[in-house]
Amino acid sequence: MRKEWYIGGKTWAALMEVVMKVPEKNAYGIKRLKSKNVRNAIVQRISQDFNLTPIIAEAYFRQISAYFSEHLNVKLTSGQIAYEAVCADEPASTHIALARKITATLTLNDLGSDLSALAESGLAGLRRHRLLRLTREAYDQGAVLSYEDLAVLLTTSPATVKRDVRALRQRGLFVITRGWKQDMGPGLSHKTQIIDLYLKGYQFTQIEQKTNHSETSVLRYLRSFAQVIGLYAQHFSPGQIRVVTGFSDKLIGEYIELYKQFQPLNNRRLQMLLQPHRVEKKGDSQCRK
């Protein structure tokens, strides 16, 4: 009876069979052919042009691919454009060339609402209507527009944009430009003003119309307010709250003052905010009519 040799749990004959099949798989140069693709060609050029190892060049390629996917893979509908705007989280002190950008989808032309605005208020009214829409859309996507951005988008001058913004704010409307978003000037931040309206009983739709913010943005501010006040109620100091939340000292101070103003009144909405998962939605019966 022939003695079988075992290596790694396989018979010698089985191992030889596997070995003999290897050249067969590579007989047509499959591995070499697979390497001849666009990805590898770009990685090779990056490695050569910047004197990088293949591993580092591959990492660069992946990161650059992610950037292209983020900024160029944009789907537009009629009347929309893709516009590079500064990220809303960038500090006002950051130079525009160094600030992180976001590709925002903006609606330049919406025939239904634009024609109504034109019929009711003329060309100036149409321009201001579009200005409100553009700033709101950009902010909803995490970006903010400057006066210069708006001037280009609306084919007008920065001076005209400033006049339009001033006129809209005199009507009590919020216009979310980069400078105003960063709360450069004195007075309460727009976030605190929105929370104040909510605690006073305004409906979500009223807050949205008055402040030019979407429901998503309003809810985000309510959550940030609840987070700050929840920590304050647990006797965290403003400095500790800043470390935990990342919010500015100015905003934290405003939220705490707002809490001190409404807390003695047993404000129903304030009580609901401090109870997780019970933030009110549209149509609350206690809202103002």
C-alpha positions, 0 to 999 in steps of 0.5 A, a space after each residue: 500500500 502506497 504511503 501518502 505524504 501530508 503537508 499542511 493537511 493536504 496530500 502531496 498530490 493535491 498540493 502539486 495539483 494547486 501548484 500546477 494550476 497557478 501558471 495556468 491562471 497567469 498564462 494570459 497575463 491577467 495580472 498585468 492586464 488588470 494593472 493597465 487601468 486609469 486608476 493605476 496610470 494616475 497613481 503612477 503619474 502622481 508618484 513620478 511627478 511628486 517623487 512619492 512612494 506608490 503607497 503615498 501616491 495611492 493615498 493621495 489619489 483616494 483623497 483627491 477622488 473624494 474631493 472630486 466626488 464632493 465638489 463635482 458630483 452634483 445633480 442640478 435641475 432646471 434653474 439651478 447652479 453649483 456654486 463654491 461658497 465658504 463653509 458656514 463654520 469657518 471663522 470670520 478671520 479666515 482668509 477667503 483663499 484658505 477658507 474651506 469651501 462647499 459646493 452648494 446647489 442654488 436656485 437662480 430661477 424659480 418661475 413660479 415664485 419669481 414671477 409672483 414676486 416680479 408682479 407684486 414688487 417689480 425688479 427690486 422685489 424680484 432681486 430681494 426675493 432671490 437674495 433671500 432664497 439664495 442665502 437660505 439655500 446656501 445656509 441649509 447646505 452648510 455654506 454662507 454667501 458674501 455680498 460679493 457672491 450675491 452680487 455675481 449671482 444676481 448680476 448687480 453690484 455689492 452696493 446694491 446688495 447691501 441696500 437690499 439686505 438693509 431693506 430686508 432687515 428693516 422689514 424684520 427679515 434675517 439675511 444670512 450672509 457670511 459677515 452676519 452669520 459670524 455675528 461680527 457686530 454687536 447685539 444678540 446672535 441670530 441663533 439666540 433670536 430664533 430661540 427667543 422667538 420659539 420660547 415666546 410661542 411662535 409657530 415653526 412656519 412663522 419663525 421660518 418666514 421671519 428669520 429666513 431659516 428652514 425648519 431643519 436649521 431651527 431644530 438644529 438651534 433648538 438642540 444646541 440650546 438644549 445641550 448648553 442649558 442641559 449642561 448648565 443645569 448640571 452645574 457645568 461652568 461656561 468654560 466647561 460647556 465651551 470645551 464639551 460643545 465647541 460653542 463660543 463664549 458669546 453664544 453660551 452666555 446668550 443661551 444662559 441669559 435666555 434661560 434665566 429669563 424664561 426659566 422663572 416663568 415656567 415656560 412650557 416650551 423651555 421645559 419640553 426642550 430640557 426633556 430629550 426627544 420631546 421638541 415640538 413640531 409644527 402645529 403645536 396647539 400652544 403656538 401663536 395663531 
